[in-house]
Each structure stands twice: as structure tokens, then as C-alpha cells.
Amino acid sequence: MRKLFVTVCLLVVATMAMAQQVFDVMQYGAVGDGKTDDAAAIQQAIDQCEAGGGGRVLLRGGHTFMAGPVRLKSNVDLHLEATAVLLANPDEQVYHLSAFGANEGEGMMWLYADDADNISITGKGTIHGNGVAFMGAELEDSYELKPVTTFDPRPHVLTLTGVRHLTVRDITIRDGAYWTLHLVGCDGAVIDGINLLNNLKIRNGDGIDVDHSRNVRISNCHITSGDDCICLKNRRETERYGSCHDIVITNCVMTSRSCAIKIGSENMDSIYNVLFDNCIIRASNRGLGIQNRDEGTVTDVVFSNILLDCRLWSDVWWGKAEPIYVTSYPRANGNHKDANWRFPKGQVEGRCGQVSRIFFNNIVATSENGCFVGGDTPDKVSDIHFYNVRLNLRKMTGYDGGVYDKRPCKGEGFVKGKVYGLYVEQASRLTVKDFFVSHEDVDYGGTCNQELK
């Protein structure tokens, strides 16, 4: 009996030794009253957690922890209990770390990490970006953006740069003022079961941006965003991280005022080996989009088993209710608030790369407009395949139909005409098999605007 007792005690001690260390931010001075800035206390808990070999930084339920910028670090699990809220400080003056390095024209960082390993953000609590606090007047279709020049103080919610082995699971992220969850140069990321609920009137309010990242899995998420819900890209500011590839997105439900699932428009490298499967898109301005506007390439992308409905919104938002959109056009010239970071260094105009080997399988769509395919030359968009696409064209709003949106591009940004099931401006080697179109109350031009070969 004594031997058994000793064995049990040793097992208990071993289990306790293996238990995860917990760093409660309230033990480091956080108040959690929604008024006091708790950033210093949260940062201290994170620093101590990393220094102690890792563990869990805990935000207790029943409290609102208002905070300015906080840096996440290696081997830290930032855990928000149910009813815990981490709220962005509404004071623009506390945000001074650019989300894009030397380019300060596109927002600052709030919660961020740089060159770290094994970071996780978990729990049933809420990360609240306090987005409306950074907006101008509310308009009918959007919020007015405050005027900026080369510095934009709006905070991005999560900017995770050079993170290896990242997990974001179960939490709710809401009301971002700019981009919400931005993965830059990350390798091995799992985003699972989150609710990302942005205000649909906030412009630039992207949901999840996968930028120069690889081995990323996004699944079981509910996303509403004024801008794109899920977007893959290669920004010029972080070109050192290379291509974006080996990405899987499954079982997500999305609503957007722009494009629910988008590749581009920023792409100065290559994007390849991408799979979107088993998703639902509701009331979006564009459904599935490839919007290549830089010299990078997009290849080997599959969209499959997707239900979607699109409707027209105002020209504040890019898109004209195209359920499927595959394009490559050079970006428009000219200065912008980001001081020509859009173009290669020393240049004021760019060129666009090839989009090829793109597959659309088992797509069911209802929309006010048809699909659009085009490039600046016939071979720029090639090997595009449509298999079992069923499109119901239905008039749902008072906006004019028969318009396709090429923005941002050189020259005229819109193609105007009738609504076709598939409008092809310039492309080569298209395969269309089992493409069915029905139409209700639209100025219908036919299944395709040109004979496919």
C-alpha cells in the first residue's frame, strides 16, 4: 500500500511539473475596467511567460482589458476566457509602429509579433478592434475615412510577421479599424473555428490576409468584412519572405462588401498550390476573385464545392457582383497615400504577371452579374477551367447591371454591356464543361460574350 501511495504521489508531482504555467495579467497590474490602459501589465505578463520558458497568458472572463500596442512572443498562448474582452485603445496617438515597415501610409500595429515561434491565440473571449472610434462620419454605404497623407494611425488588429507554428483558435475577433488578421512570412499556421465579425461599413477592413506565407490552414470560420474576407497576396514591403504557397481554406462562411475570397491585388512574387473547398458566401459584392495587378504569378489554384450569392453595392467597394473573377491587368499609375510602394522601387508604373491553371469545380451561384475573365494580352490569363458551374442570374437591387469592374488598372476601370453568364475580354485556353445559366429580370446577353475555343 505504501509503495502504491508513493507511486501515486510521484505521478501527481510529475503531472504538476508538466502543467502549463499560467500568467494572469491581473497579477501584473491589469485592471480590466475597460477604461484603464492595461497594455503595460499585459506586456509584462507576456515577457515573463517567454522568459520562464513559455505558458499561458490569461485574460480572465468578466473583464474588459483596454490596451494600446502589445507584442506577442515565442511559446506564449494568449488565452481569453469566455466573456473576456481585449479592447483597442481608441486614442490614435498611442499607435506609432507601422504595419508595413517604412510604408506608414496603410496603418499601424496593435497586437503584433515579429520573428517568433509557437504563438497561439485561443479561448472563447473577444478581441475588439474598436473600429468605429477611428472612423469619420457614417455614410449610407460606409464610414467616411479621415484624411491622411503618408501616415495613417488606424490600427490593424493582429500583425504576425515571421511567425513559425502559429495557432489562432475559437476566439471572436470583431470591429477592426483596418486589416484584422495579417500573416506576413508565416510558416505553419492553423486558424480554426474563429468568428471574425467586422463592421460591414468599414473600408479596408480585411478579414484574414495571408501574405508571403506558406503551409497555412484556415477552417471552420465565420467571417464578415467590409473588405475582402480571405485574401492571399505578396506585398512589396515584405518581399524578403518570398512566395505564398501551400494554402488550404475549408468549411468557412463569409460575407463581404468587396470580394469574399480573393487572390491579389498586390502580388510581386508568386502564389501557388492553393485550395478553397466547402465554403458558403452570402450577400457579397464579388464571390471568388483573382485580381492580379503586379508582376507576380498565380498558378495551380482550385475552387471547389462552393455555394455563393452576390449582389451589387456602390462604387465605394470594388466589384460588380461577379461570382467568379479571373484577371491580370497592370496597376494604374499615379501617386497614392503609400508613396508608390505599389510599384517596383524607382518606378511609377508596373506590369502584370501570368495567371494560369485555375480550376472551378462544382460552383452554385446566384448573382446580379456573370463571371468575368480577362487580361491585358490574350496569353496573360490562360488554362482556366470551369466544371459544373450553375449560375442563376437574378436582379436584386436598383444598381445598374451589365458592368464588369477591372479596377485597379490602367485606363478605363469598367467594361459595360449586357449581363452574360461568362464575359471573356482576353484569355487563352479556357475549358467550359457543364456551365448552366438561368436568368430572371436581367438584360441578358447570353451564356458567353464570345465563342470559346
Residue pairs with C-beta under 8 A, 6 or more apart in sequence:
20 55
20 56
20 77
21 49
21 52
21 53
21 54
21 55
21 56
22 55
22 56
22 58
23 45
23 46
23 48
23 49
23 52
23 55
23 56
23 57
23 58
24 45
24 58
24 60
25 32
25 38
25 41
25 42
25 45
25 57
25 58
25 59
25 60
25 65
26 32
26 41
26 60
26 63
27 45
28 41
28 42
28 44
28 45
28 48
29 38
29 40
29 41
29 44
30 38
30 41
30 42
30 45
30 59
30 63
30 65
31 38
31 41
32 38
32 59
32 60
32 63
32 64
32 65
33 63
33 64
33 66
34 64
34 65
34 66
34 85
34 87
35 66
36 66
37 66
37 67
37 68
37 89
37 94
38 65
38 66
38 67
39 67
39 68
39 69
39 70
39 89
39 94
42 57
42 59
42 65
42 67
42 70
43 70
43 71
45 57
46 57
46 70
46 71
46 72
46 73
46 76
46 78
47 73
49 55
49 56
49 57
49 73
49 75
49 76
50 73
50 74
50 75
50 76
53 75
54 74
54 75
54 76
54 118
55 75
55 76
55 77
56 76
56 77
56 79
57 76
57 77
57 78
57 79
58 79
58 81
59 65
59 78
59 79
59 80
59 81
59 84
59 86
59 123
59 125
60 81
60 84
61 81
61 82
61 83
61 84
61 125
62 83
62 84
63 84
63 85
64 84
64 85
64 87
65 84
65 85
65 86
65 87
66 87
66 88
66 89
67 86
67 87
67 88
67 89
68 88
68 89
68 91
68 94
68 95
68 110
69 94
69 95
69 96
69 97
69 108
69 109
69 110
69 111
69 112
69 155
70 110
70 111
70 112
71 112
71 113
71 114
72 78
72 111
72 112
72 113
72 116
72 119
72 121
72 160
73 113
73 116
73 119
74 116
74 117
74 118
74 119
75 117
75 118
75 119
76 118
76 119
76 120
77 119
77 120
77 121
77 122
78 119
78 120
78 121
78 122
79 122
79 123
80 86
80 121
80 122
80 123
80 124
80 125
80 126
80 127
80 171
81 123
81 124
81 125
82 123
82 124
82 125
83 125
84 123
84 125
84 126
85 125
85 126
85 127
85 128
86 111
86 125
86 126
86 127
86 128
87 128
87 130
88 110
88 128
88 129
88 130
88 133
88 155
88 157
88 177
89 130
90 130
90 133
90 134
92 134
92 153
92 154
93 153
95 108
95 109
95 110
95 153
95 154
95 155
96 108
97 108
97 109
97 112
98 104
98 107
98 108
98 109
99 106
99 107
99 108
99 109
99 112
99 156
99 159
99 178
99 179
99 182
100 106
100 107
100 235
100 237
100 238
100 338
100 341
101 237
101 238
102 237
103 237
103 338
103 339
103 341
104 150
104 151
104 152
105 148
105 149
105 150
105 151
105 152
105 336
105 337
105 338
105 339
105 341
106 152
106 178
106 204
106 337
106 338
107 152
107 153
107 154
107 155
107 156
107 177
107 178
107 179
107 204
108 152
108 153
108 154
108 155
108 156
109 155
109 156
109 159
110 129
110 155
110 156
110 157
110 158
110 159
111 127
111 157
111 158
111 159
112 158
112 159
112 160
112 161
113 119
113 159
113 160
113 161
113 163
114 161
114 162
115 161
115 162
115 163
116 162
116 163
116 164
117 163
117 164
117 165
118 164
118 165
119 160
119 163
119 165
119 166
119 167
120 166
120 167
120 168
120 169
121 127
121 158
121 167
121 168
121 169
121 171
122 167
122 168
122 169
122 170
122 171
123 170
123 171
124 170
124 171
124 172
125 171
125 172
126 171
126 172
126 173
126 174
127 157
127 158
127 171
127 172
127 173
127 174
128 174
128 175
129 155
129 157
129 173
129 174
129 175
129 176
129 177
129 180
129 198
130 175
130 177
131 175
131 176
131 177
131 198
131 199
131 202
131 205
132 143
132 175
132 199
132 202
133 177
134 146
134 153
134 154
134 155
134 177
135 143
135 144
135 145
135 146
135 177
135 202
136 143
136 144
136 145
136 146
137 143
137 144
138 144
138 201
139 201
141 201
141 313
141 314
141 316
141 317
142 201
142 202
142 203
142 226
142 257
142 314
142 316
142 317
143 199
143 201
143 202
143 203
145 203
145 204
148 337
149 337
150 337
150 338
150 339
152 178
152 337
154 177
154 178
154 204
155 177
155 178
156 176
156 177
156 178
156 179
156 180
156 182
157 173
157 176
157 177
157 178
157 179
157 180
157 181
158 168
158 173
158 180
158 181
158 182
159 179
159 182
159 184
160 166
160 181
160 182
160 183
160 184
160 186
161 184
161 185
161 186
161 238
162 184
162 185
162 186
162 241
163 183
163 186
163 187
163 189
164 186
164 187
164 188
165 187
165 188
166 183
166 186
166 188
166 189
166 190
167 189
167 190
167 191
167 192
168 181
168 189
168 190
168 191
168 192
168 194
169 190
169 191
169 192
169 193
169 194
170 192
170 193
170 194
171 194
171 195
172 194
172 195
172 196
172 197
173 180
173 181
173 194
173 195
173 196
173 197
174 195
174 196
174 197
174 198
175 197
175 198
175 199
175 202
176 198
176 202
176 205
177 202
177 205
178 204
178 205
178 206
179 204
179 205
179 206
179 209
180 196
180 198
180 205
180 206
180 207
180 208
180 225
181 191
181 196
181 207
181 208
181 209
182 206
182 209
182 211
183 189
183 208
183 209
183 210
183 211
183 213
183 216
184 211
184 212
184 213
184 235
184 238
184 241
185 211
185 212
185 213
185 238
185 240
185 241
185 242
186 210
186 213
186 214
186 216
187 213
187 214
187 215
188 215
188 216
189 213
189 215
189 216
189 217
190 217
191 208
191 216
191 217
191 218
191 219
191 221
192 217
192 218
192 219
192 220
192 221
193 219
193 220
193 221
194 221
194 222
195 221
195 222
196 207
196 208
196 221
196 222
196 223
196 224
196 225
196 229
197 222
197 223
197 224
198 205
198 207
198 224
198 225
198 226
199 205
199 226
200 224
200 225
200 226
200 255
200 257
201 226
201 257
202 226
203 226
203 227
203 316
203 317
204 226
204 227
205 225
205 226
205 227
206 225
206 227
206 228
206 229
206 231
207 223
207 224
207 225
207 227
207 228
207 229
207 230
207 231
207 254
207 256
208 218
208 221
208 223
208 229
208 230
208 231
209 228
209 231
209 232
209 233
210 216
210 218
210 230
210 231
210 232
210 233
210 244
210 247
211 232
211 233
211 234
211 235
211 238
211 241
211 244
212 234
212 235
212 238
212 239
212 241
212 242
212 243
212 244
212 269
213 241
213 244
213 247
214 243
214 244
214 245
214 246
214 247
215 246
216 246
216 247
216 248
217 247
217 248
217 249
217 250
218 230
218 247
218 248
218 249
218 250
218 252
219 248
219 249
219 250
219 251
219 252
220 250
220 251
220 252
221 251
221 252
221 253
222 252
222 253
222 254
223 229
223 230
223 252
223 253
223 254
223 255
223 256
224 254
224 255
224 256
225 254
225 255
225 256
225 257
225 258
226 256
226 257
226 258
226 317
227 256
227 257
227 258
228 256
228 258
228 259
228 260
228 261
228 262
229 252
229 254
229 255
229 256
229 259
229 260
229 261
229 284
230 249
230 252
230 254
230 260
230 261
230 262
231 259
231 261
231 262
231 263
231 264
232 244
232 247
232 262
232 263
232 264
232 271
232 274
233 244
233 263
233 264
233 265
233 266
233 267
233 271
234 243
234 244
234 266
234 267
234 268
234 269
234 270
234 271
234 294
234 296
235 266
235 268
236 266
236 268
236 294
236 341
236 342
236 343
236 344
237 341
239 268
239 269
242 269
243 269
243 270
243 271
243 272
244 269
244 270
244 271
245 270
245 271
245 272
245 273
245 274
246 273
247 273
247 274
247 275
248 274
248 275
248 277
249 261
249 274
249 275
249 276
249 277
249 279
250 275
250 276
250 277
250 278
250 279
251 277
251 278
251 279
252 279
252 280
253 279
253 280
253 281
253 282
254 260
254 261
254 279
254 280
254 281
254 282
254 284
255 281
255 282
255 283
255 284
256 281
256 284
256 285
256 286
257 284
257 285
257 313
257 317
258 284
258 285
258 286
258 317
258 318
258 319
259 284
259 285
259 286
259 287
259 288
259 289
259 291
259 318
259 319
259 325
260 281
260 284
260 286
260 287
260 288
260 308
261 276
261 279
261 281
261 287
261 288
261 289
261 303
262 286
262 289
262 290
262 291
263 271
263 274
263 289
263 290
263 291
263 292
263 298
263 301
264 289
264 290
264 291
264 292
264 293
264 294
264 298
265 291
265 292
265 293
265 294
265 331
265 408
266 293
266 294
266 342
267 292
267 293
267 294
267 295
267 296
267 297
267 298
267 353
268 294
268 295
268 296
268 344
269 296
270 296
270 297
270 298
270 299
270 353
271 296
271 297
271 298
271 299
271 301
272 297
272 298
272 299
272 300
272 301
273 300
274 300
274 301
274 302
275 301
275 302
275 304
276 288
276 301
276 302
276 303
276 304
276 306
277 302
277 303
277 304
277 305
277 306
278 304
278 305
278 306
279 305
279 306
279 307
280 306
280 307
280 308
281 287
281 288
281 306
281 307
281 308
281 309
281 310
282 308
282 309
283 309
283 310
283 311
284 308
284 309
284 310
284 311
284 319
285 310
285 311
285 312
285 313
285 317
285 318
285 319
285 320
285 321
286 310
286 318
286 319
286 320
286 321
286 322
286 323
286 325
286 405
287 306
287 308
287 310
287 322
287 323
287 324
287 325
287 365
287 367
288 303
288 306
288 308
288 323
288 324
288 325
288 360
288 363
289 319
289 322
289 324
289 325
289 326
290 298
290 301
290 325
290 326
290 327
290 328
290 355
290 358
291 318
291 325
291 327
292 298
292 327
292 328
292 329
292 352
292 353
292 355
293 328
293 329
293 330
293 331
293 350
293 352
293 408
293 409
294 331
294 342
294 350
294 351
294 352
294 353
295 344
295 350
295 351
295 352
295 353
296 353
297 353
297 354
297 355
297 356
298 328
298 353
298 354
298 355
298 356
298 358
299 354
299 355
299 356
299 357
300 357
301 357
301 358
301 359
302 359
302 361
303 324
303 358
303 359
303 360
303 361
303 363
304 359
304 360
304 361
304 362
304 363
305 361
305 362
306 362
306 363
306 364
307 364
307 365
308 323
308 363
308 364
308 365
308 366
308 367
309 365
309 366
309 367
310 319
310 321
310 322
310 323
310 365
310 366
310 367
310 368
310 369
311 321
311 367
311 368
311 396
311 397
312 320
312 321
312 368
312 369
312 396
312 397
312 399
312 401
313 319
313 399
314 399
318 405
318 407
318 408
319 325
319 405
320 369
320 403
320 404
320 405
320 414
321 367
321 368
321 369
321 401
322 367
322 369
322 370
322 371
322 372
322 404
322 405
323 363
323 365
323 367
323 369
323 370
323 371
323 391
324 360
324 363
324 365
324 371
324 372
324 386
324 389
325 371
325 372
325 373
326 355
326 358
326 372
326 373
326 374
326 381
326 384
326 427
327 355
327 372
327 373
327 374
327 375
327 381
327 406
328 352
328 353
328 354
328 355
328 375
328 376
328 380
328 381
329 352
329 374
329 375
329 376
329 406
329 409
329 410
330 349
330 350
330 351
330 352
330 376
330 409
330 410
331 342
331 343
331 349
331 350
331 352
331 408
331 409
331 410
332 407
332 408
332 409
332 410
332 413
333 348
333 349
333 410
334 348
336 342
340 347
340 348
342 350
343 349
343 350
344 350
349 410
352 375
352 376
352 380
354 379
354 380
354 381
354 382
355 375
355 380
355 381
355 382
355 384
356 381
356 382
356 383
356 384
357 383
358 383
358 384
358 385
359 385
359 387
360 385
360 386
360 387
360 389
361 387
361 388
362 387
362 388
363 386
363 388
363 389
363 390
364 390
365 389
365 390
365 391
365 392
366 391
366 392
366 394
367 391
367 392
367 393
367 394
368 393
368 394
368 395
368 396
368 397
368 399
368 401
368 419
368 442
369 393
369 401
369 402
369 403
369 404
369 419
370 391
370 393
370 419
370 420
370 421
370 422
370 423
370 437
371 386
371 389
371 391
371 421
371 422
371 423
372 404
372 415
372 422
372 423
372 425
373 381
373 384
373 422
373 423
373 424
373 425
373 427
373 430
374 381
374 406
374 415
374 423
374 424
374 425
374 426
374 427
375 381
375 425
375 426
375 427
376 426
377 426
378 426
378 427
378 428
379 428
380 426
380 427
381 426
381 427
381 428
382 427
382 428
382 429
383 428
383 429
384 427
384 429
384 430
384 431
385 430
385 431
386 422
386 430
386 431
386 432
386 433
386 435
387 431
387 433
387 434
388 433
388 434
389 434
389 435
389 436
390 436
391 421
391 435
391 436
391 437
391 438
392 437
392 438
392 439
392 440
393 419
393 421
393 437
393 438
393 439
393 440
393 442
393 444
394 439
394 440
394 441
394 442
395 401
395 440
395 441
395 442
401 419
401 442
401 443
402 416
402 417
402 418
402 419
402 443
402 445
403 414
403 415
403 416
404 414
404 415
404 416
404 423
404 425
405 413
405 414
406 412
406 413
406 414
406 415
407 413
407 414
415 423
415 425
417 423
417 445
417 449
418 443
418 444
418 445
418 446
419 439
419 442
419 443
419 444
419 445
420 444
420 445
420 446
420 447
420 448
420 449
421 435
421 437
421 446
421 447
421 448
422 432
422 435
422 447
422 448
422 449
423 448
423 449
424 430
424 448
424 449
424 450
424 452
430 452
430 453
432 448
432 452
435 447
437 447
